[in-house]
Amino acid sequence: MAALSGHECAQVPNGAGYCDNLVRVISPTDNNVIKVGGVIVATLNKGQVHEFRLQDSAVIEGSSAVLVARYLKGQTVTSPAISDPSVGSA
């Protein structure tokens, strides 16, 4: 079970130029222990979200079902590198 919501034109981070259709991931259960690279980073209840920056690959786990989505920053934040906000499942 998962609860998802969308956004017509989200900016990552808020106020950055250019936008895309993004998805927000919400924990479907209470007491969902989230680990990144084997380290507990959060305990989420139903409807809560945890966001973090990831520089390298890592194993992301939950004590119950989880859905992971990645977001790319808007181009005006990453300039001169070329990018555009985007979301993809991991």
C-alpha positions as CSV (number, residue, x, y, z in Angstrom):
1,M,0.0,0.0,0.0
2,A,1.3,3.5,-0.8
3,A,-0.2,6.9,-0.8
4,L,1.1,9.3,-3.4
5,S,0.4,12.9,-4.4
6,G,1.6,15.0,-7.3
7,H,2.5,18.5,-8.1
8,E,1.9,20.2,-11.4
9,C,5.1,22.3,-11.4
10,A,7.3,21.8,-8.4
11,Q,10.6,23.7,-7.9
12,V,13.6,21.9,-6.4
13,P,14.6,23.7,-4.2
14,N,11.7,26.1,-3.7
15,G,12.1,29.2,-5.9
16,A,14.5,27.5,-8.4
17,G,13.9,28.2,-12.1
18,Y,12.3,25.5,-14.3
19,C,10.0,22.8,-13.0
20,D,8.7,19.3,-13.7
21,N,6.0,16.9,-12.5
22,L,7.2,15.5,-9.2
23,V,5.9,12.8,-6.9
24,R,5.9,12.9,-3.1
25,V,6.4,9.6,-1.3
26,I,4.5,9.0,1.9
27,S,5.0,6.2,4.4
28,P,1.9,3.9,4.4
29,T,2.5,2.6,7.9
30,D,3.3,3.7,11.4
31,N,6.7,3.0,13.0
32,N,8.4,2.5,9.6
33,V,12.1,2.4,10.4
34,I,14.1,3.8,7.5
35,K,17.8,2.9,7.0
36,V,20.3,4.3,4.5
37,G,23.4,2.2,4.1
38,G,22.4,0.2,7.2
39,V,22.1,3.3,9.4
40,I,18.7,4.3,10.8
41,V,17.9,7.8,9.6
42,A,14.3,8.1,10.5
43,T,11.2,6.4,12.0
44,L,8.1,7.5,10.0
45,N,4.5,7.2,10.8
46,K,1.7,7.0,8.3
47,G,1.7,10.1,6.1
48,Q,5.2,11.2,7.0
49,V,8.1,11.8,4.6
50,H,11.9,11.7,5.0
51,E,14.1,13.6,2.5
52,F,17.9,13.6,2.3
53,R,20.8,14.2,-0.1
54,L,22.6,11.2,-1.5
55,Q,26.0,11.7,-3.0
56,D,26.8,8.0,-3.8
57,S,24.8,4.9,-4.2
58,A,23.3,3.3,-1.1
59,V,20.8,0.7,0.0
60,I,17.6,2.2,1.3
61,E,15.4,0.0,3.5
62,G,12.2,0.2,5.5
63,S,10.9,-2.0,8.2
64,S,7.7,-2.2,6.1
65,A,7.0,-1.4,2.4
66,V,8.7,1.8,1.1
67,L,8.7,3.7,-2.2
68,V,11.8,5.7,-3.0
69,A,11.8,8.6,-5.5
70,R,14.8,10.8,-6.5
71,Y,14.6,14.4,-7.4
72,L,17.0,16.5,-9.5
73,K,17.6,20.1,-8.7
74,G,16.4,22.9,-11.0
75,Q,18.8,24.2,-13.6
76,T,19.1,27.7,-12.1
77,V,20.5,26.0,-9.0
78,T,23.0,23.7,-10.8
79,S,24.2,26.2,-13.4
80,P,26.5,26.1,-15.3
81,A,25.8,22.4,-15.3
82,I,22.8,21.5,-17.5
83,S,19.9,19.9,-15.6
84,D,16.2,20.1,-15.2
85,P,14.0,19.0,-12.3
86,S,13.1,15.4,-12.7
87,V,11.9,12.5,-10.6
88,G,12.6,8.8,-11.0
89,S,11.9,5.7,-9.0
90,A,14.9,4.0,-7.5
